[in-house]
Amino acid sequence: METTREDTHTIQLSWLDPAGHDDLPLPAYHSELAAGMDVAAAVVEPVVIGPGEIRLLPSGFAVALAPGYELQVRPRSGLAIKHGITVINSPGTIDADYRGEVKIGLINMGNEPFTIRRGDRIAQLVLAPVCRATVLAVDSLDETKRQDGGFGHTGI
């Protein structure tokens, strides 16, 4: 089976403190066919996230994306399963026209405080195409068998 990436795109990244990022890695894929690039925390001092607490953590960089793409900010599965640390607004969206610092909102859903240190991989970034819609107001919608059934109406 061929395992090369055939559809790659460039993300321009600018460190916000050009002199103070040498210890931080660029976002990177950590397996051959990974969908997400791990992003490291650019905290100056360790940050403790207590149970139920939300903290907004810096990445230390801003990005420029091609029009028609977004970066999705997603949890790292190991942090979520082992420690209850997840991205509060998952998936977060970094729009193509946003030029501010990429920040990661984490919540501790676990029972123990969790410490984030500089360089810890705290989330994943997934580059995704964006499909924009035109919204059309209509008087009525087509009927379906499902109609308005939702929230578990088909069973567990």
MIVORO-498594 format. One record per residue: residue number from 1; residue in one letter; x, y, z of N, C-alpha, C, O in turn. Coordinates in Angstrom, 3 decimals. Example, Ala and Ser with C-alpha at 12.3 -4.5 7.8 and 13.67 -1.06 7.14 Angstrom:
     n   res       n_px       n_py       n_pz      ca_px      ca_py      ca_pz       c_px       c_py       c_pz       o_px       o_py       o_pz
     1     a     13.190     -5.690      7.800     12.300     -4.500      7.800     13.200     -3.300      7.800     14.236     -3.319      8.465
     2     s     12.850     -2.250      7.080     13.670     -1.060      7.140     12.900      0.030      7.870     13.409      1.138      8.039
# end
This chain:
     n   res       n_px       n_py       n_pz      ca_px      ca_py      ca_pz       c_px       c_py       c_pz       o_px       o_py       o_pz
     1     m      0.844     -1.186      0.000      0.000      0.000      0.000      0.884      1.242      0.000      1.828      1.336      0.785
     2     e      0.586      2.168     -0.856      1.324      3.430     -0.945      0.968      4.304      0.249     -0.212      4.466      0.562
     3     t      1.967      4.870      0.921      1.709      5.656      2.123      2.236      7.081      2.014      2.552      7.706      3.026
     4     t      2.331      7.596      0.794      2.819      8.966      0.645      1.647      9.937      0.681      0.518      9.591      0.334
     5     r      1.941     11.156      1.108      0.928     12.209      1.097      0.913     12.816     -0.298      1.935     13.302     -0.782
     6     e     -0.239     12.787     -0.936     -0.323     13.315     -2.284     -0.982     14.681     -2.342     -0.828     15.399     -3.330
     7     d     -1.703     15.046     -1.315     -2.429     16.306     -1.331     -1.959     17.150     -0.150     -2.581     17.143      0.913
     8     t     -0.861     17.874     -0.341     -0.344     18.693      0.747     -0.500     20.169      0.424     -0.519     20.572     -0.739
     9     h     -0.610     20.959      1.471     -0.778     22.397      1.356      0.195     23.074      2.304      0.635     22.471      3.284
    10     t      0.526     24.305      2.021      1.447     25.055      2.855      0.670     25.919      3.834     -0.285     26.600      3.461
    11     i      1.091     25.882      5.080      0.577     26.781      6.106      1.728     27.709      6.464      2.796     27.248      6.868
    12     q      1.521     28.992      6.323      2.536     29.956      6.737      2.394     30.179      8.238      1.295     30.431      8.732
    13     l      3.512     30.084      8.964      3.506     30.242     10.410      4.490     31.333     10.791      5.621     31.360     10.304
    14     s      4.057     32.227     11.660      4.909     33.304     12.146      4.978     33.229     13.668      3.960     33.316     14.355
    15     w      6.200     33.064     14.182      6.379     33.083     15.634      6.155     34.508     16.133      6.647     35.458     15.526
    16     l      5.429     34.663     17.214      5.122     35.987     17.743      6.308     36.592     18.486      6.432     37.814     18.565
    17     d      7.177     35.750     19.029      8.408     36.198     19.681      9.560     35.495     18.963     10.006     34.435     19.403
    18     p     10.048     36.077     17.860     11.070     35.403     17.048     12.308     34.979     17.836     12.976     34.013     17.467
    19     a     12.614     35.691     18.911     13.811     35.357     19.685     13.532     34.338     20.783     14.472     33.792     21.360
    20     g     12.268     34.069     21.085     11.966     33.230     22.236     11.201     31.965     21.947     10.402     31.533     22.778
    21     h     11.415     31.355     20.798     10.670     30.141     20.465     11.562     28.947     20.156     11.061     27.889     19.776
    22     d     12.862     29.097     20.309     13.795     28.038     19.902     13.517     26.696     20.572     13.853     25.648     20.020
    23     d     12.914     26.716     21.744     12.626     25.468     22.457     11.271     24.872     22.075     10.902     23.814     22.585
    24     l     10.530     25.530     21.192      9.211     25.040     20.787      9.264     24.473     19.377      9.840     25.088     18.479
    25     p      8.658     23.288     19.174      8.635     22.710     17.827      7.535     23.332     16.976      6.536     23.830     17.496
    26     l      7.729     23.296     15.675      6.632     23.609     14.764      5.543     22.554     14.942      5.847     21.426     15.331
    27     p      4.289     22.890     14.669      3.271     21.837     14.653      3.732     20.736     13.691      4.236     21.019     12.604
    28     a      3.552     19.480     14.106      4.094     18.378     13.311      3.216     17.136     13.412      2.559     16.886     14.422
    29     y      3.231     16.371     12.328      2.581     15.060     12.305      3.521     14.069     12.998      4.732     14.094     12.775
    30     h      2.960     13.204     13.835      3.798     12.276     14.586      3.623     10.824     14.175      4.138      9.925     14.840
    31     s      2.913     10.589     13.101      2.896      9.265     12.480      2.730      9.470     10.990      2.328     10.543     10.541
    32     e      3.036      8.452     10.237      3.116      8.576      8.781      1.836      9.092      8.125      1.906      9.881      7.182
    33     l      0.684      8.665      8.600     -0.579      9.067      7.976     -1.489      9.831      8.937     -2.709      9.840      8.774
    34     a     -0.895     10.463      9.924     -1.686     11.234     10.895     -2.458     12.344     10.199     -1.950     12.968      9.267
    35     a     -3.672     12.588     10.644     -4.490     13.676     10.114     -4.185     14.985     10.818     -4.318     16.056     10.226
    36     g     -3.780     14.908     12.070     -3.559     16.103     12.868     -2.101     16.326     13.201     -1.337     15.384     13.414
    37     m     -1.727     17.612     13.241     -0.386     18.024     13.667     -0.461     18.393     15.137     -1.323     19.178     15.532
    38     d      0.422     17.844     15.949      0.440     18.218     17.360      0.970     19.624     17.514      1.901     20.034     16.820
    39     v      0.363     20.363     18.436      0.787     21.741     18.728      1.203     21.801     20.195      0.553     21.228     21.070
    40     a      2.306     22.513     20.439      2.880     22.596     21.778      2.422     23.847     22.510      2.115     24.870     21.897
    41     a      2.384     23.746     23.829      2.041     24.889     24.678      3.218     25.846     24.751      4.354     25.422     24.964
    42     a      2.951     27.138     24.575      3.991     28.163     24.651      3.891     28.909     25.979      4.161     30.108     26.045
    43     v      3.506     28.201     27.028      3.398     28.836     28.343      4.794     29.168     28.861      5.756     28.452     28.582
    44     v      4.895     30.258     29.616      6.181     30.651     30.197      6.438     29.855     31.468      7.534     29.335     31.677
    45     e      5.421     29.766     32.312      5.478     28.997     33.557      4.472     27.855     33.459      3.510     27.951     32.698
    46     p      4.678     26.762     34.224      3.682     25.686     34.217      2.292     26.208     34.577      2.147     27.105     35.407
    47     v      1.277     25.631     33.941     -0.118     26.007     34.176     -0.838     24.785     34.736     -0.833     23.718     34.122
    48     v     -1.448     24.944     35.891     -2.222     23.858     36.486     -3.691     24.085     36.146     -4.244     25.156     36.394
    49     i     -4.308     23.053     35.575     -5.743     23.107     35.261     -6.437     22.186     36.258     -6.276     20.967     36.204
    50     g     -7.200     22.768     37.158     -7.916     21.981     38.154     -9.143     21.320     37.561     -9.592     21.710     36.484
    51     p     -9.698     20.319     38.249    -10.924     19.677     37.767    -12.015     20.712     37.499    -12.314     21.550     38.350
    52     g    -12.599     20.642     36.317    -13.658     21.563     35.932    -13.184     22.914     35.444    -14.000     23.718     34.993
    53     e    -11.897     23.191     35.517    -11.373     24.492     35.092    -11.114     24.539     33.591    -10.809     23.531     32.954
    54     i    -11.247     25.747     33.052    -10.944     26.029     31.654     -9.781     27.003     31.622     -9.771     27.988     32.362
    55     r     -8.797     26.732     30.766     -7.658     27.644     30.610     -7.399     27.846     29.123     -7.493     26.907     28.332
    56     l     -7.073     29.077     28.752     -6.739     29.423     27.374     -5.221     29.487     27.282     -4.591     30.335     27.915
    57     l     -4.635     28.595     26.496     -3.186     28.468     26.434     -2.634     28.973     25.108     -3.241     28.761     24.058
    58     p     -1.487     29.641     25.154     -0.880     30.188     23.936     -0.105     29.121     23.159      0.419     28.162     23.728
    59     s     -0.051     29.323     21.839      0.787     28.483     20.980      2.096     29.187     20.640      3.086     28.543     20.292
    60     g      2.090     30.529     20.746      3.275     31.301     20.401      3.368     31.671     18.932      4.355     32.275     18.513
    61     f      2.362     31.320     18.142      2.424     31.613     16.709      1.072     32.022     16.150      0.021     31.784     16.746
    62     a      1.140     32.646     14.984     -0.027     32.954     14.164      0.176     32.247     12.822      1.298     31.883     12.470
    63     v     -0.905     32.057     12.084     -0.820     31.354     10.807     -1.561     32.107      9.713     -2.425     32.942      9.980
    64     a     -1.203     31.792      8.488     -1.936     32.251      7.312     -2.274     31.008      6.495     -1.398     30.213      6.156
    65     l     -3.553     30.857      6.188     -4.040     29.714      5.417     -4.527     30.183      4.059     -4.902     31.342      3.883
    66     a     -4.515     29.281      3.119     -5.070     29.581      1.805     -6.581     29.764      1.928     -7.220     29.082      2.729
    67     p     -7.155     30.668      1.152     -8.617     30.801      1.145     -9.257     29.448      0.838     -8.751     28.678      0.022
    68     g    -10.367     29.177      1.498    -11.054     27.907      1.287    -10.628     26.817      2.258    -11.048     25.667      2.123
    69     y     -9.781     27.175      3.255     -9.325     26.198      4.244     -9.477     26.770      5.643     -9.532     27.986      5.827
    70     e     -9.542     25.893      6.612     -9.535     26.232      8.025     -8.587     25.280      8.730     -8.282     24.202      8.220
    71     l     -8.122     25.684      9.906     -7.432     24.762     10.806     -8.413     24.426     11.912     -8.939     25.320     12.575
    72     q     -8.662     23.142     12.113     -9.507     22.707     13.219     -8.611     22.375     14.402     -7.599     21.692     14.252
    73     v     -8.989     22.861     15.577     -8.258     22.569     16.814     -9.010     21.444     17.516    -10.173     21.592     17.891
    74     r     -8.323     20.320     17.685     -8.964     19.136     18.245     -8.172     18.605     19.438     -6.983     18.890     19.580
    75     p     -8.846     17.829     20.296     -8.136     17.255     21.433     -7.123     16.193     20.992     -7.249     15.606     19.917
    76     r     -6.137     15.962     21.825     -5.251     14.811     21.667     -5.905     13.669     22.434     -6.257     13.826     23.603
    77     s     -6.066     12.535     21.791     -6.822     11.439     22.400     -6.198     10.949     23.701     -6.925     10.626     24.641
    78     g     -4.882     10.887     23.780     -4.241     10.413     25.007     -4.512     11.318     26.190     -4.772     10.834     27.292
    79     l     -4.456     12.636     25.979     -4.762     13.571     27.067     -6.214     13.429     27.511     -6.514     13.481     28.704
    80     a     -7.109     13.251     26.549     -8.531     13.149     26.871     -8.840     11.858     27.632     -9.522     11.888     28.657
    81     i     -8.347     10.740     27.138     -8.678      9.447     27.741     -7.957      9.232     29.063     -8.557      8.759     30.028
    82     k     -6.681      9.574     29.114     -5.885      9.301     30.321     -6.058     10.340     31.423     -5.946     10.014     32.605
    83     h     -6.334     11.608     31.040     -6.344     12.679     32.034     -7.597     13.546     32.023     -7.745     14.407     32.890
    84     g     -8.498     13.346     31.072     -9.706     14.156     31.003     -9.470     15.554     30.465    -10.319     16.427     30.647
    85     i     -8.334     15.795     29.803     -8.004     17.111     29.256     -8.459     17.153     27.801     -8.006     16.357     26.978
    86     t     -9.355     18.086     27.489     -9.885     18.157     26.134    -10.061     19.613     25.709    -10.027     20.524     26.536
    87     v    -10.247     19.812     24.423    -10.477     21.148     23.868    -11.934     21.515     24.130    -12.841     20.796     23.711
    88     i    -12.162     22.625     24.819    -13.500     22.999     25.273    -14.458     23.273     24.114    -15.641     22.953     24.222
    89     n    -13.992     23.846     23.022    -14.875     24.165     21.900    -14.565     23.279     20.693    -14.574     23.739     19.551
    90     s    -14.295     22.021     20.962    -13.851     21.108     19.914    -14.934     20.836     18.882    -16.074     20.564     19.258
    91     p    -14.615     20.899     17.589    -13.347     21.442     17.123    -13.370     22.966     17.068    -14.333     23.570     16.596
    92     g    -12.313     23.562     17.548    -12.148     24.997     17.374    -11.800     25.283     15.924    -11.302     24.405     15.219
    93     t    -12.052     26.487     15.478    -11.780     26.851     14.087    -10.838     28.039     14.014    -11.064     29.067     14.652
    94     i     -9.779     27.886     13.229     -8.905     29.000     12.869     -9.241     29.318     11.417     -8.935     28.538     10.514
    95     d     -9.870     30.467     11.199    -10.290     30.857      9.850     -9.107     31.329      9.015     -8.083     31.754      9.550
    96     a     -9.262     31.251      7.699     -8.201     31.638      6.774     -7.831     33.114      6.882     -6.710     33.491      6.541
    97     d     -8.752     33.954      7.350     -8.450     35.388      7.450     -8.054     35.824      8.862     -7.891     37.020      9.101
    98     y     -7.898     34.895      9.797     -7.480     35.222     11.164     -5.957     35.285     11.226     -5.272     34.390     10.731
    99     r     -5.437     36.336     11.829     -3.986     36.504     11.914     -3.482     36.669     13.339     -2.310     36.985     13.541
   100     g     -4.339     36.461     14.327     -3.913     36.543     15.713     -3.271     35.249     16.172     -3.180     34.276     15.422
   101     e     -2.829     35.258     17.420     -2.193     34.057     17.977     -3.185     32.902     18.026     -4.344     33.081     18.403
   102     v     -2.726     31.727     17.645     -3.515     30.506     17.799     -3.493     30.167     19.288     -2.432     29.954     19.876
   103     k     -4.674     30.121     19.882     -4.788     29.782     21.301     -5.664     28.549     21.448     -6.568     28.309     20.648
   104     i     -5.377     27.772     22.487     -6.054     26.504     22.704     -6.814     26.573     24.021     -6.213     26.755     25.080
   105     g     -8.137     26.428     23.956     -8.960     26.393     25.159     -9.092     24.970     25.647     -9.708     24.133     24.988
   106     l     -8.506     24.691     26.817     -8.565     23.347     27.386     -9.436     23.336     28.632     -9.493     24.315     29.376
   107     i    -10.115     22.208     28.846    -10.883     21.986     30.071    -10.429     20.670     30.684    -10.128     19.709     29.976
   108     n    -10.387     20.645     31.995    -10.050     19.427     32.726    -11.356     18.770     33.160    -12.018     19.224     34.094
   109     m    -11.711     17.699     32.468    -12.922     16.946     32.795    -12.617     15.818     33.777    -13.510     15.064     34.163
   110     g    -11.354     15.707     34.178    -10.941     14.660     35.109    -11.161     15.060     36.558    -11.769     16.087     36.857
   111     n    -10.648     14.221     37.446    -10.821     14.427     38.877     -9.578     14.961     39.568     -9.617     15.272     40.758
   112     e     -8.477     15.070     38.837     -7.208     15.508     39.421     -6.704     16.742     38.679     -6.965     16.896     37.486
   113     p     -5.982     17.623     39.378     -5.329     18.742     38.686     -4.329     18.196     37.666     -3.724     17.144     37.870
   114     f     -4.169     18.936     36.563     -3.236     18.519     35.517     -2.339     19.698     35.182     -2.820     20.819     35.021
   115     t     -1.032     19.450     35.077     -0.067     20.510     34.818      0.393     20.480     33.366      0.792     19.437     32.848
   116     i      0.332     21.646     32.714      0.833     21.835     31.357      2.144     22.603     31.465      2.209     23.657     32.098
   117     r      3.192     22.061     30.837      4.499     22.716     30.829      4.841     23.174     29.413      4.294     22.669     28.433
   118     r      5.732     24.116     29.328      6.186     24.630     28.034      6.649     23.463     27.156      7.450     22.628     27.576
   119     g      6.127     23.429     25.933      6.510     22.393     24.982      5.641     21.151     25.021      5.755     20.304     24.135
   120     d      4.767     21.011     26.029      3.852     19.865     26.059      2.918     19.933     24.862      2.413     21.002     24.521
   121     r      2.691     18.801     24.230      1.749     18.735     23.114      0.339     18.722     23.685     -0.044     17.786     24.387
   122     i     -0.440     19.774     23.381     -1.726     19.963     24.050     -2.949     19.800     23.151     -4.066     19.677     23.653
   123     a     -2.760     19.796     21.851     -3.901     19.684     20.936     -3.377     19.279     19.562     -2.171     19.181     19.336
   124     q     -4.316     19.049     18.659     -3.980     18.752     17.267     -4.581     19.817     16.366     -5.642     20.367     16.660
   125     l     -3.906     20.100     15.280     -4.414     20.995     14.246     -4.663     20.171     12.992     -3.771     19.471     12.512
   126     v     -5.868     20.256     12.469     -6.238     19.528     11.253     -6.624     20.542     10.195     -7.553     21.326     10.392
   127     l     -5.918     20.532      9.075     -6.247     21.395      7.947     -7.430     20.784      7.204     -7.398     19.612      6.831
   128     a     -8.478     21.587      6.990     -9.688     21.057      6.361    -10.240     22.057      5.351    -10.163     23.268      5.561
   129     p    -10.798     21.542      4.248    -11.447     22.438      3.293    -12.742     22.986      3.875    -13.391     22.347      4.704
   130     v    -13.101     24.179      3.426    -14.320     24.833      3.891    -15.313     24.885      2.731    -14.970     25.298      1.624
   131     c    -16.519     24.470      2.996    -17.597     24.559      2.018    -18.570     25.610      2.523    -19.245     25.407      3.532
   132     r    -18.640     26.726      1.826    -19.542     27.812      2.250    -20.901     27.630      1.586    -21.004     27.142      0.460
   133     a    -21.927     28.028      2.302    -23.306     27.836      1.839    -23.994     29.169      1.613    -23.623     30.193      2.185
   134     t    -24.993     29.123      0.773    -25.926     30.237      0.623    -27.192     29.821      1.356    -27.727     28.742      1.102
   135     v    -27.676     30.661      2.258    -28.873     30.344      3.023    -30.074     30.958      2.307    -30.090     32.149      1.993
   136     l    -31.065     30.128      2.062    -32.275     30.547      1.358    -33.473     30.344      2.268    -33.761     29.208      2.642
   137     a    -34.169     31.386      2.631    -35.384     31.283      3.435    -36.520     30.801      2.546    -36.754     31.343      1.466
   138     v    -37.233     29.759      3.022    -38.365     29.206      2.271    -39.581     29.133      3.194    -39.450     29.224      4.415
   139     d    -40.759     28.969      2.601    -41.991     28.889      3.392    -42.162     27.543      4.074    -42.754     27.463      5.150
   140     s    -41.642     26.470      3.449    -41.768     25.138      4.049    -40.619     24.265      3.535    -39.972     24.580      2.537
   141     l    -40.390     23.172      4.241    -39.332     22.228      3.877    -39.946     20.941      3.352    -41.081     20.608      3.692
   142     d    -39.201     20.212      2.523    -39.653     18.912      2.046    -39.879     17.988      3.236    -39.141     18.045      4.220
   143     e    -40.902     17.135      3.148    -41.162     16.165      4.209    -40.228     14.973      4.049    -39.844     14.607      2.938
   144     t    -39.869     14.371      5.194    -39.058     13.158      5.208    -39.700     12.163      6.165    -40.599     12.532      6.921
   145     k    -39.257     10.912      6.146    -39.760      9.921      7.093    -39.361     10.301      8.519    -40.118     10.073      9.462
   146     r    -38.199     10.868      8.666    -37.696     11.225      9.992    -38.415     12.428     10.591    -38.709     12.452     11.786
   147     q    -38.696     13.422      9.756    -39.291     14.690     10.180    -38.456     15.350     11.268    -37.295     15.675     11.015
   148     d    -38.997     15.564     12.477    -38.261     16.290     13.506    -37.713     15.381     14.602    -37.327     15.863     15.668
   149     g    -37.673     14.063     14.350    -37.117     13.140     15.340    -35.628     13.389     15.530    -34.892     13.531     14.554
   150     g    -35.191     13.441     16.749    -33.780     13.677     17.047    -33.467     13.324     18.481    -34.337     12.852     19.213
   151     f    -32.256     13.546     18.880    -31.820     13.346     20.261    -32.114     11.942     20.758    -32.688     11.760     21.831
   152     g    -31.713     10.943     19.963    -31.834      9.555     20.390    -33.120      8.872     19.997    -33.428      7.800     20.518
   153     h    -33.877      9.457     19.097    -35.174      8.860     18.756    -35.048      7.503     18.083    -36.021      6.750     18.035
   154     t    -33.857      7.168     17.554    -33.680      5.868     16.901    -33.162      4.812     17.867    -32.931      3.674     17.456
   155     g    -32.975      5.149     19.122    -32.497      4.186     20.125    -31.060      4.454     20.511    -30.419      5.385     20.024
   156     i    -30.578      3.612     21.398    -29.205      3.783     21.899    -28.225      3.139     20.954    -27.019      3.174     21.197
# end
